[in-house]
Amino acid sequence: MSKLVPAGLIALALVPSIAGAARLGSLAGDDAPARFADMPAPVVIHIIGALIYSLVGAFQFETHFRRTHPVWHRRAGRILVVAGLAVALSGAWMTLFSDLPTHDGTVVNVTRLIVSAVMTYGLVVAVVAIRGRDVRRHRAWMIRAYALALGAGTQAFTLGPLTAVAGQPGVGVRASGMLLGWAINVAVAEWIIRRPPGRSRRARRLPTVDGSNEIPAN
């Protein structure tokens, strides 16, 4: 099952990745959005960082690949921390200093700043944790940071169908869809972090001689 994880994560990141690549193309031409034309660097950093972070990061969660390629895991992890910080900090910069669409609203922009802050905190904590050989804490915060970064992928589902049918949603509806996307990812991340290891889950139901299941004592 874990071998399907990278494919699923890449599929989730596909829509924002395609949109990001198209945005990079528009920045190189004469049809660049006015709000990014004067200072394109933050959006370029954000898009490139997000592409690296979401696509390369997907392979960090495949258990067999991670265990059989530990050197790759460590080296890719260093790149991903830099890419993740680029995503978080450039996102905060654009939220604070770029002319954002009016339909985003205060709730969305404040949430973006919170997401950027938590991502930054999580990546820093993850680095400190692994340097101290606290693998569990490292894993937990890397999962949280990645889940937040992949919010745009889930938001394509929470807002995309409505936008396709009814056009650009209003401020309230857009805020609800954006927050729901992040909330879904956070909930899934916390479920993954807190669930027992596979061996422990299997050990909870051991067959007894009479065919029934019992929970072994620890």
ChimeraX commands (.cxc) that place a marker at each C-alpha (Angstrom):
marker #1 position 0.00,0.00,0.00 radius 0.5
marker #1 position 2.80,2.44,0.84 radius 0.5
marker #1 position 4.10,2.14,-2.73 radius 0.5
marker #1 position 0.94,3.91,-3.89 radius 0.5
marker #1 position 1.59,6.89,-1.60 radius 0.5
marker #1 position 3.97,8.80,-3.91 radius 0.5
marker #1 position 1.62,8.38,-6.86 radius 0.5
marker #1 position -1.31,9.64,-4.81 radius 0.5
marker #1 position 0.60,12.65,-3.49 radius 0.5
marker #1 position 1.90,13.54,-6.95 radius 0.5
marker #1 position -1.63,13.27,-8.33 radius 0.5
marker #1 position -2.86,15.60,-5.59 radius 0.5
marker #1 position -0.12,18.09,-6.44 radius 0.5
marker #1 position -0.73,17.83,-10.19 radius 0.5
marker #1 position -3.33,20.59,-10.57 radius 0.5
marker #1 position -1.43,23.30,-8.65 radius 0.5
marker #1 position 1.81,22.15,-10.34 radius 0.5
marker #1 position 0.31,22.63,-13.80 radius 0.5
marker #1 position -1.15,25.98,-12.75 radius 0.5
marker #1 position 2.22,27.03,-11.34 radius 0.5
marker #1 position 4.05,26.06,-14.53 radius 0.5
marker #1 position 1.51,28.06,-16.56 radius 0.5
marker #1 position 2.01,31.04,-14.25 radius 0.5
marker #1 position 5.77,30.86,-14.78 radius 0.5
marker #1 position 5.16,30.90,-18.51 radius 0.5
marker #1 position 2.94,33.96,-18.23 radius 0.5
marker #1 position 5.56,35.80,-16.15 radius 0.5
marker #1 position 8.05,35.32,-18.96 radius 0.5
marker #1 position 5.68,36.91,-21.47 radius 0.5
marker #1 position 3.87,40.18,-21.91 radius 0.5
marker #1 position 0.65,38.92,-20.32 radius 0.5
marker #1 position 2.03,38.69,-16.78 radius 0.5
marker #1 position -0.53,39.68,-14.11 radius 0.5
marker #1 position -0.02,43.29,-13.06 radius 0.5
marker #1 position 0.17,42.37,-9.37 radius 0.5
marker #1 position 3.28,40.24,-10.04 radius 0.5
marker #1 position 4.87,42.15,-12.90 radius 0.5
marker #1 position 6.63,44.71,-10.69 radius 0.5
marker #1 position 8.15,42.10,-8.36 radius 0.5
marker #1 position 8.08,38.60,-9.93 radius 0.5
marker #1 position 10.84,37.08,-7.74 radius 0.5
marker #1 position 8.61,35.98,-4.82 radius 0.5
marker #1 position 6.10,34.22,-7.06 radius 0.5
marker #1 position 8.87,32.54,-9.08 radius 0.5
marker #1 position 10.51,31.32,-5.85 radius 0.5
marker #1 position 7.13,30.17,-4.53 radius 0.5
marker #1 position 6.23,28.19,-7.65 radius 0.5
marker #1 position 9.63,26.54,-8.14 radius 0.5
marker #1 position 9.88,25.76,-4.42 radius 0.5
marker #1 position 6.38,24.26,-4.43 radius 0.5
marker #1 position 7.13,22.09,-7.47 radius 0.5
marker #1 position 10.28,20.67,-5.85 radius 0.5
marker #1 position 8.70,20.33,-2.42 radius 0.5
marker #1 position 5.51,18.58,-3.53 radius 0.5
marker #1 position 6.93,16.29,-6.23 radius 0.5
marker #1 position 10.25,15.23,-4.65 radius 0.5
marker #1 position 8.72,15.19,-1.18 radius 0.5
marker #1 position 6.17,12.59,-2.23 radius 0.5
marker #1 position 8.87,9.89,-2.31 radius 0.5
marker #1 position 9.92,10.60,1.28 radius 0.5
marker #1 position 6.72,8.94,2.49 radius 0.5
marker #1 position 7.18,5.58,0.74 radius 0.5
marker #1 position 8.46,3.30,3.48 radius 0.5
marker #1 position 10.33,0.73,1.40 radius 0.5
marker #1 position 12.01,3.35,-0.80 radius 0.5
marker #1 position 13.02,5.37,2.26 radius 0.5
marker #1 position 14.55,2.35,4.00 radius 0.5
marker #1 position 16.40,1.04,0.96 radius 0.5
marker #1 position 17.75,4.47,-0.07 radius 0.5
marker #1 position 18.69,6.16,3.23 radius 0.5
marker #1 position 21.37,8.36,1.62 radius 0.5
marker #1 position 18.90,9.64,-0.96 radius 0.5
marker #1 position 16.38,10.26,1.82 radius 0.5
marker #1 position 18.84,12.40,3.78 radius 0.5
marker #1 position 20.08,14.37,0.79 radius 0.5
marker #1 position 16.62,14.93,-0.61 radius 0.5
marker #1 position 15.47,15.95,2.86 radius 0.5
marker #1 position 17.99,18.79,2.97 radius 0.5
marker #1 position 16.79,20.05,-0.40 radius 0.5
marker #1 position 13.17,19.75,0.70 radius 0.5
marker #1 position 13.73,21.78,3.86 radius 0.5
marker #1 position 15.15,24.62,1.75 radius 0.5
marker #1 position 12.32,24.29,-0.80 radius 0.5
marker #1 position 9.69,24.17,1.96 radius 0.5
marker #1 position 11.07,27.28,3.64 radius 0.5
marker #1 position 11.09,29.02,0.25 radius 0.5
marker #1 position 7.42,28.13,-0.20 radius 0.5
marker #1 position 6.42,29.29,3.28 radius 0.5
marker #1 position 8.39,32.54,3.36 radius 0.5
marker #1 position 7.60,33.59,-0.21 radius 0.5
marker #1 position 3.93,32.85,0.45 radius 0.5
marker #1 position 4.00,35.10,3.51 radius 0.5
marker #1 position 5.82,37.82,1.53 radius 0.5
marker #1 position 3.22,37.79,-1.26 radius 0.5
marker #1 position 0.38,37.84,1.25 radius 0.5
marker #1 position 1.82,40.88,2.99 radius 0.5
marker #1 position 3.23,42.89,0.10 radius 0.5
marker #1 position 1.52,41.87,-3.16 radius 0.5
marker #1 position -1.78,43.19,-4.45 radius 0.5
marker #1 position -3.95,40.14,-3.87 radius 0.5
marker #1 position -7.36,39.59,-5.47 radius 0.5
marker #1 position -10.25,41.15,-3.55 radius 0.5
marker #1 position -12.14,37.85,-3.53 radius 0.5
marker #1 position -9.49,36.32,-1.27 radius 0.5
marker #1 position -10.61,38.35,1.73 radius 0.5
marker #1 position -9.11,38.87,5.17 radius 0.5
marker #1 position -9.83,35.35,6.45 radius 0.5
marker #1 position -7.94,33.68,3.60 radius 0.5
marker #1 position -4.99,36.04,3.86 radius 0.5
marker #1 position -4.69,35.68,7.64 radius 0.5
marker #1 position -4.90,31.90,7.26 radius 0.5
marker #1 position -2.15,32.00,4.64 radius 0.5
marker #1 position 0.10,33.79,7.13 radius 0.5
marker #1 position -0.71,31.20,9.81 radius 0.5
marker #1 position 0.00,28.34,7.39 radius 0.5
marker #1 position 3.31,29.94,6.39 radius 0.5
marker #1 position 4.29,30.40,10.05 radius 0.5
marker #1 position 3.39,26.81,11.01 radius 0.5
marker #1 position 5.24,25.42,7.98 radius 0.5
marker #1 position 8.34,27.42,8.86 radius 0.5
marker #1 position 8.14,26.35,12.50 radius 0.5
marker #1 position 7.55,22.73,11.56 radius 0.5
marker #1 position 10.52,22.54,9.18 radius 0.5
marker #1 position 12.85,24.14,11.72 radius 0.5
marker #1 position 11.64,21.80,14.48 radius 0.5
marker #1 position 12.03,18.80,12.16 radius 0.5
marker #1 position 15.66,19.72,11.42 radius 0.5
marker #1 position 16.45,20.23,15.10 radius 0.5
marker #1 position 14.72,16.95,15.96 radius 0.5
marker #1 position 16.64,14.82,13.47 radius 0.5
marker #1 position 19.93,16.38,14.52 radius 0.5
marker #1 position 19.03,15.22,18.01 radius 0.5
marker #1 position 18.08,11.77,16.63 radius 0.5
marker #1 position 14.43,12.26,17.57 radius 0.5
marker #1 position 13.04,10.48,14.51 radius 0.5
marker #1 position 9.43,10.45,15.71 radius 0.5
marker #1 position 9.30,14.23,16.22 radius 0.5
marker #1 position 11.12,14.80,12.93 radius 0.5
marker #1 position 8.65,12.62,11.07 radius 0.5
marker #1 position 5.61,14.25,12.67 radius 0.5
marker #1 position 6.60,17.81,11.78 radius 0.5
marker #1 position 7.73,16.93,8.25 radius 0.5
marker #1 position 4.33,15.34,7.65 radius 0.5
marker #1 position 2.53,18.41,9.02 radius 0.5
marker #1 position 4.58,20.83,6.93 radius 0.5
marker #1 position 4.06,18.77,3.78 radius 0.5
marker #1 position 0.32,18.48,4.40 radius 0.5
marker #1 position -0.01,22.26,4.71 radius 0.5
marker #1 position 2.01,22.83,1.54 radius 0.5
marker #1 position -0.27,20.44,-0.35 radius 0.5
marker #1 position -3.32,22.44,0.66 radius 0.5
marker #1 position -3.56,23.88,-2.85 radius 0.5
marker #1 position -4.06,20.37,-4.23 radius 0.5
marker #1 position -6.99,19.65,-1.93 radius 0.5
marker #1 position -8.42,23.13,-2.54 radius 0.5
marker #1 position -8.64,22.24,-6.23 radius 0.5
marker #1 position -11.30,19.72,-5.16 radius 0.5
marker #1 position -13.03,21.82,-2.50 radius 0.5
marker #1 position -13.33,24.83,-4.84 radius 0.5
marker #1 position -12.61,23.61,-8.37 radius 0.5
marker #1 position -15.97,21.99,-9.24 radius 0.5
marker #1 position -17.93,24.96,-7.85 radius 0.5
marker #1 position -15.78,27.44,-9.77 radius 0.5
marker #1 position -16.16,25.43,-12.97 radius 0.5
marker #1 position -19.95,25.43,-12.67 radius 0.5
marker #1 position -20.77,28.81,-11.09 radius 0.5
marker #1 position -17.68,30.92,-11.77 radius 0.5
marker #1 position -15.53,32.70,-9.22 radius 0.5
marker #1 position -17.06,32.16,-5.75 radius 0.5
marker #1 position -17.67,35.03,-3.37 radius 0.5
marker #1 position -15.40,35.92,-0.48 radius 0.5
marker #1 position -17.22,33.77,2.08 radius 0.5
marker #1 position -17.55,30.69,-0.11 radius 0.5
marker #1 position -13.94,30.95,-1.24 radius 0.5
marker #1 position -12.74,31.26,2.35 radius 0.5
marker #1 position -14.77,28.20,3.35 radius 0.5
marker #1 position -13.34,26.13,0.48 radius 0.5
marker #1 position -9.78,27.23,1.15 radius 0.5
marker #1 position -10.00,26.54,4.89 radius 0.5
marker #1 position -11.66,23.18,4.25 radius 0.5
marker #1 position -8.77,22.14,2.00 radius 0.5
marker #1 position -6.18,22.90,4.66 radius 0.5
marker #1 position -8.33,21.33,7.39 radius 0.5
marker #1 position -8.68,18.06,5.46 radius 0.5
marker #1 position -4.93,17.83,4.96 radius 0.5
marker #1 position -4.20,18.60,8.62 radius 0.5
marker #1 position -6.73,15.99,9.77 radius 0.5
marker #1 position -5.20,13.31,7.51 radius 0.5
marker #1 position -1.69,14.27,8.65 radius 0.5
marker #1 position -2.62,13.98,12.33 radius 0.5
marker #1 position -4.28,10.61,11.69 radius 0.5
marker #1 position -1.10,9.32,10.03 radius 0.5
marker #1 position 1.11,10.69,12.81 radius 0.5
marker #1 position -0.98,9.27,15.66 radius 0.5
marker #1 position -1.94,5.85,14.28 radius 0.5
marker #1 position -0.08,2.89,15.77 radius 0.5
marker #1 position 2.72,1.26,13.73 radius 0.5
marker #1 position 1.62,-1.52,11.41 radius 0.5
marker #1 position 3.03,-4.29,13.57 radius 0.5
marker #1 position 1.20,-2.97,16.64 radius 0.5
marker #1 position -2.09,-2.79,14.74 radius 0.5
marker #1 position -1.75,-6.41,13.63 radius 0.5
marker #1 position -0.76,-7.51,17.13 radius 0.5
marker #1 position -3.96,-6.13,18.59 radius 0.5
marker #1 position -5.95,-8.97,17.10 radius 0.5
marker #1 position -4.13,-12.28,17.55 radius 0.5
marker #1 position -5.98,-15.54,16.87 radius 0.5
marker #1 position -6.27,-17.80,19.91 radius 0.5
marker #1 position -6.52,-21.56,20.01 radius 0.5
marker #1 position -10.32,-21.49,19.97 radius 0.5
marker #1 position -10.38,-19.18,16.94 radius 0.5
marker #1 position -11.38,-16.00,18.77 radius 0.5
marker #1 position -9.38,-12.80,18.85 radius 0.5
marker #1 position -7.74,-11.43,21.94 radius 0.5
marker #1 position -5.79,-8.29,22.71 radius 0.5
marker #1 position -2.36,-9.28,24.04 radius 0.5
marker #1 position -1.13,-7.77,27.27 radius 0.5
marker #1 position 1.87,-5.47,27.06 radius 0.5
marker link #1:1,2 radius 0.2
marker link #1:2,3 radius 0.2
marker link #1:3,4 radius 0.2
marker link #1:4,5 radius 0.2
marker link #1:5,6 radius 0.2
marker link #1:6,7 radius 0.2
marker link #1:7,8 radius 0.2
marker link #1:8,9 radius 0.2
marker link #1:9,10 radius 0.2
marker link #1:10,11 radius 0.2
marker link #1:11,12 radius 0.2
marker link #1:12,13 radius 0.2
marker link #1:13,14 radius 0.2
marker link #1:14,15 radius 0.2
marker link #1:15,16 radius 0.2
marker link #1:16,17 radius 0.2
marker link #1:17,18 radius 0.2
marker link #1:18,19 radius 0.2
marker link #1:19,20 radius 0.2
marker link #1:20,21 radius 0.2
marker link #1:21,22 radius 0.2
marker link #1:22,23 radius 0.2
marker link #1:23,24 radius 0.2
marker link #1:24,25 radius 0.2
marker link #1:25,26 radius 0.2
marker link #1:26,27 radius 0.2
marker link #1:27,28 radius 0.2
marker link #1:28,29 radius 0.2
marker link #1:29,30 radius 0.2
marker link #1:30,31 radius 0.2
marker link #1:31,32 radius 0.2
marker link #1:32,33 radius 0.2
marker link #1:33,34 radius 0.2
marker link #1:34,35 radius 0.2
marker link #1:35,36 radius 0.2
marker link #1:36,37 radius 0.2
marker link #1:37,38 radius 0.2
marker link #1:38,39 radius 0.2
marker link #1:39,40 radius 0.2
marker link #1:40,41 radius 0.2
marker link #1:41,42 radius 0.2
marker link #1:42,43 radius 0.2
marker link #1:43,44 radius 0.2
marker link #1:44,45 radius 0.2
marker link #1:45,46 radius 0.2
marker link #1:46,47 radius 0.2
marker link #1:47,48 radius 0.2
marker link #1:48,49 radius 0.2
marker link #1:49,50 radius 0.2
marker link #1:50,51 radius 0.2
marker link #1:51,52 radius 0.2
marker link #1:52,53 radius 0.2
marker link #1:53,54 radius 0.2
marker link #1:54,55 radius 0.2
marker link #1:55,56 radius 0.2
marker link #1:56,57 radius 0.2
marker link #1:57,58 radius 0.2
marker link #1:58,59 radius 0.2
marker link #1:59,60 radius 0.2
marker link #1:60,61 radius 0.2
marker link #1:61,62 radius 0.2
marker link #1:62,63 radius 0.2
marker link #1:63,64 radius 0.2
marker link #1:64,65 radius 0.2
marker link #1:65,66 radius 0.2
marker link #1:66,67 radius 0.2
marker link #1:67,68 radius 0.2
marker link #1:68,69 radius 0.2
marker link #1:69,70 radius 0.2
marker link #1:70,71 radius 0.2
marker link #1:71,72 radius 0.2
marker link #1:72,73 radius 0.2
marker link #1:73,74 radius 0.2
marker link #1:74,75 radius 0.2
marker link #1:75,76 radius 0.2
marker link #1:76,77 radius 0.2
marker link #1:77,78 radius 0.2
marker link #1:78,79 radius 0.2
marker link #1:79,80 radius 0.2
marker link #1:80,81 radius 0.2
marker link #1:81,82 radius 0.2
marker link #1:82,83 radius 0.2
marker link #1:83,84 radius 0.2
marker link #1:84,85 radius 0.2
marker link #1:85,86 radius 0.2
marker link #1:86,87 radius 0.2
marker link #1:87,88 radius 0.2
marker link #1:88,89 radius 0.2
marker link #1:89,90 radius 0.2
marker link #1:90,91 radius 0.2
marker link #1:91,92 radius 0.2
marker link #1:92,93 radius 0.2
marker link #1:93,94 radius 0.2
marker link #1:94,95 radius 0.2
marker link #1:95,96 radius 0.2
marker link #1:96,97 radius 0.2
marker link #1:97,98 radius 0.2
marker link #1:98,99 radius 0.2
marker link #1:99,100 radius 0.2
marker link #1:100,101 radius 0.2
marker link #1:101,102 radius 0.2
marker link #1:102,103 radius 0.2
marker link #1:103,104 radius 0.2
marker link #1:104,105 radius 0.2
marker link #1:105,106 radius 0.2
marker link #1:106,107 radius 0.2
marker link #1:107,108 radius 0.2
marker link #1:108,109 radius 0.2
marker link #1:109,110 radius 0.2
marker link #1:110,111 radius 0.2
marker link #1:111,112 radius 0.2
marker link #1:112,113 radius 0.2
marker link #1:113,114 radius 0.2
marker link #1:114,115 radius 0.2
marker link #1:115,116 radius 0.2
marker link #1:116,117 radius 0.2
marker link #1:117,118 radius 0.2
marker link #1:118,119 radius 0.2
marker link #1:119,120 radius 0.2
marker link #1:120,121 radius 0.2
marker link #1:121,122 radius 0.2
marker link #1:122,123 radius 0.2
marker link #1:123,124 radius 0.2
marker link #1:124,125 radius 0.2
marker link #1:125,126 radius 0.2
marker link #1:126,127 radius 0.2
marker link #1:127,128 radius 0.2
marker link #1:128,129 radius 0.2
marker link #1:129,130 radius 0.2
marker link #1:130,131 radius 0.2
marker link #1:131,132 radius 0.2
marker link #1:132,133 radius 0.2
marker link #1:133,134 radius 0.2
marker link #1:134,135 radius 0.2
marker link #1:135,136 radius 0.2
marker link #1:136,137 radius 0.2
marker link #1:137,138 radius 0.2
marker link #1:138,139 radius 0.2
marker link #1:139,140 radius 0.2
marker link #1:140,141 radius 0.2
marker link #1:141,142 radius 0.2
marker link #1:142,143 radius 0.2
marker link #1:143,144 radius 0.2
marker link #1:144,145 radius 0.2
marker link #1:145,146 radius 0.2
marker link #1:146,147 radius 0.2
marker link #1:147,148 radius 0.2
marker link #1:148,149 radius 0.2
marker link #1:149,150 radius 0.2
marker link #1:150,151 radius 0.2
marker link #1:151,152 radius 0.2
marker link #1:152,153 radius 0.2
marker link #1:153,154 radius 0.2
marker link #1:154,155 radius 0.2
marker link #1:155,156 radius 0.2
marker link #1:156,157 radius 0.2
marker link #1:157,158 radius 0.2
marker link #1:158,159 radius 0.2
marker link #1:159,160 radius 0.2
marker link #1:160,161 radius 0.2
marker link #1:161,162 radius 0.2
marker link #1:162,163 radius 0.2
marker link #1:163,164 radius 0.2
marker link #1:164,165 radius 0.2
marker link #1:165,166 radius 0.2
marker link #1:166,167 radius 0.2
marker link #1:167,168 radius 0.2
marker link #1:168,169 radius 0.2
marker link #1:169,170 radius 0.2
marker link #1:170,171 radius 0.2
marker link #1:171,172 radius 0.2
marker link #1:172,173 radius 0.2
marker link #1:173,174 radius 0.2
marker link #1:174,175 radius 0.2
marker link #1:175,176 radius 0.2
marker link #1:176,177 radius 0.2
marker link #1:177,178 radius 0.2
marker link #1:178,179 radius 0.2
marker link #1:179,180 radius 0.2
marker link #1:180,181 radius 0.2
marker link #1:181,182 radius 0.2
marker link #1:182,183 radius 0.2
marker link #1:183,184 radius 0.2
marker link #1:184,185 radius 0.2
marker link #1:185,186 radius 0.2
marker link #1:186,187 radius 0.2
marker link #1:187,188 radius 0.2
marker link #1:188,189 radius 0.2
marker link #1:189,190 radius 0.2
marker link #1:190,191 radius 0.2
marker link #1:191,192 radius 0.2
marker link #1:192,193 radius 0.2
marker link #1:193,194 radius 0.2
marker link #1:194,195 radius 0.2
marker link #1:195,196 radius 0.2
marker link #1:196,197 radius 0.2
marker link #1:197,198 radius 0.2
marker link #1:198,199 radius 0.2
marker link #1:199,200 radius 0.2
marker link #1:200,201 radius 0.2
marker link #1:201,202 radius 0.2
marker link #1:202,203 radius 0.2
marker link #1:203,204 radius 0.2
marker link #1:204,205 radius 0.2
marker link #1:205,206 radius 0.2
marker link #1:206,207 radius 0.2
marker link #1:207,208 radius 0.2
marker link #1:208,209 radius 0.2
marker link #1:209,210 radius 0.2
marker link #1:210,211 radius 0.2
marker link #1:211,212 radius 0.2
marker link #1:212,213 radius 0.2
marker link #1:213,214 radius 0.2
marker link #1:214,215 radius 0.2
marker link #1:215,216 radius 0.2
marker link #1:216,217 radius 0.2
marker link #1:217,218 radius 0.2
view
